[in-house]
Amino acid sequence: MNNNQNLWTERHHAYCLKHNIRCAVLDVYQWLVAQGENVELEVDFKHEFNEWVRKKRGKGYHRDTIKKAIKFLAQLGVIRLGKKYSWCVWSLYVISLDRLTQPRKKSGKRNPPRGFDPSKHSNFDDAELQQQHKYNSLLDKVGIYFQPRYLKRLLKFTLEEVQNAIALFFDRGGHEKIHNPSGWIVECLRNGWWEDQAYYLEHWEQLVRDFSTPSSQIA
């Protein structure tokens, strides 16, 4: 496993201070950055990460501490989780600092829903096309962009589940706190983060009014 400490910079440190990334979470993030950003990784937290930690602080972290750190970074949008082989072995993707801090583009005029081109999806039946268009319109309303090939990942979830995920996204700080909205939404749905907060859908309209960007509002 690669372990390039030179990838960690003062900008990473400043980002961690801003987002309260500290203690075990900081160690996990620093170690993951050293493995590489913007590339798919397969990591073993129990053996590889804890071996690195033991050299740094004398002992490794408990599995529950590591699991909480992974969850924190995923919810923040710093990492995108892929396949889980065990509690400690993951396929994941570390989002680079440049992408995390890239300012969102704003437009003064309303554009049609992005990423949806029916001519490129002729293999879909009408029902699936309608569902995809409905979800894309919903995401566009709140300023969250999905590339077309990734939008299909949402189709296995109900409209209510997607709304709950978006509502929780806003409750956690929305675009101001989470810099990879599409990845965060997918992880939220996969892991059912919103299920512990069943009241979110009740406040859906208010959350959208409070947190959606003005340029993305639908008249």
N, C-alpha and C positions, 0 to 999 in steps of 0.2 A: 504494500500500500504506500502511495506517495505521501510524503510528509514535508511539504515545502513551506517552512515558516515565513519565507520572504513574501508570500502572498498576503500576509496580514499587515495592514498599514495603520497609520494614525486615523485615517478616515473610517476604518472599521471600528476603531476604539471609540471615536466620536459617535458613530451610529449606535453602538451599544449603550453608551451613556444616555443618549436621547431616548432610547426605547427600553431602558431598564433591563438590559441583558447583562446579567451578572452571575457570579458563583458558578454553579454547575452548568447553567445555560451558556454562559460565556465560554467555558471550557469546551463544551460540545461544538459551539459555533466556530470557535477559533480552530479546533481540530478539523472540522469539516472544510473550512476555507483552505486549510493547508493541503487537503486532498485535491482541491481543484474546484473552480467555479464555472458555471455554465456547461458542465459535462455531467453525464449520468454516472453515478458512483454506486458501488456495492460495498457497504461498510459493515463492520462487525464491532458494535459498541462494547460488548462484553470483553473481547480479547484485545482487539487492536486499539480501540479508544482507551480502555481502562489501563492498558499497558503504558500508553503515553501519559495518562494521568498519574499513574504510580511513580513515574520518573519525575514528575513535576511536584506532586504534593505528598508522596509517600504511600498513598493507598488509593484504590479505585473507588468509584461511586456505586452505591446500591442500585439495583435494577430499577426500582421505583423512581429514584431520582433521575436516572437517565431517561426513563419513559416520559416523565413530566417535562424534561428539558426538550426532548424531541417534539412533544405536543406543542409546547410554547413556541418553538421556532416555526413549526408548521402553521400554527394559527396566525403568527405574525406575517407569514408569507415569505420568510427568509429561505425556507427549504420547501421543496415539493416532493412529497412522499410517493414512491412507486410501490413495487411489490414487497410485501412483508414475508420473510422466510421464517422468522421466529421473532421473539420479543426484541432481540438484539441485532439481528441481521436484516438490513433493509437495502433495497434499491431506491436511491433518491437523487435529487437534483438540487444543487446549491445555486441560488440566484445570486448573480454578481452584484457588487455594491453599485456599479454604474446603473444597472437595470433597476435596482431597488430605489435609487434616489432620482431616477429620471423624471423630470416634471411631466405631468399629464398635459396633453395637448387639448386646448379648448377652442371651440369655434363659436362665433356669435350667431350662427344660423343653425336651424334644425336640419339634420340630414336624415335620410331614410335609414331604417335599421341596418347596421353594418354587418358584413360577413355573410349575408344571405343572398345567394344567387341560385334561383331554381334551375337554371340551365345547367348548373354543375352537379345537380343532384337528381338526375333523371332516374336513378335506380331506386329512389324512395317512392313509396306509395303515397297517395294523397293525404292520408291520415298523418303519416310521419312528417310530411312536408308542412302540414298545418301546425303540428305540434312544435316543430323546429322554428317556424316563423313566429309563433306565439311566444316561445321562450326568448327568441332573439329580440323581439319587440320589448319584452319585459326587461331584459338586460340593458338594452339601449336606453330605456327610460331612466335608468339609474346610473348610466355611465360606465357600465362594465362590459368590456369587449372580450369576446371569445373568437379565436380563429375557427373557421367552419369545421375543420376536422376534429377540433376539440369540443365543439358544441354538441356533437352527437353523444358525448359522455353524459349529458344531462337528460337525455331522452328516457333513460331507465328510471328516472325519478318523476314523481307527480308534480303538478304545478304548485300544489300546496307546499310540498317539501322544498322546492326551489325558492318559493317566496319566503319560507321560514329561514332558509340559509342566507338569503339576501338581507332579511331583517336582522339576523344575528350579525352579519357582516357590518351593517350600519351601527348596531349597538356596540360593537367592539371598536368603533372609531372610524369605520368606513375608509375612504380613500386617503384620509389624513394619516391613519395609523398603519394601514395594510397596503403594501406597495405591489402586491401581486394578486389583485382581486380575483381573477379567473381561477388561478391555482388554489386560492383560499376557499372559494366557493365549492370546487370539486372535492377538496379534502373534507370540508364541512359536511357535504352530502354523504361521502363515503363512510365517514366516521360517526355520523349522526350527532354532531356537536349540538345542534339545535334541539334535539329531543329532550334535553335536560331543562330547556327553557321553553315550555310549551306555550307560554303566553305571548311569544313574539309575534305570531301571526295576527293576534288580536290588535296589535299596535302597528300593523303593516303600513297603512296609509300615512300615519303620522311620521313613522320613521323615514319613509320615502320623501315626504315633504321636508323634513328636517335636514336630511343628509344628501339627497341627490343634487348633482351639480346643476346650476341654472341653465347651462347650455344644453343639457340633456333632457330637460323637462319636455313633456309632450303637452302641447296646448290643449 
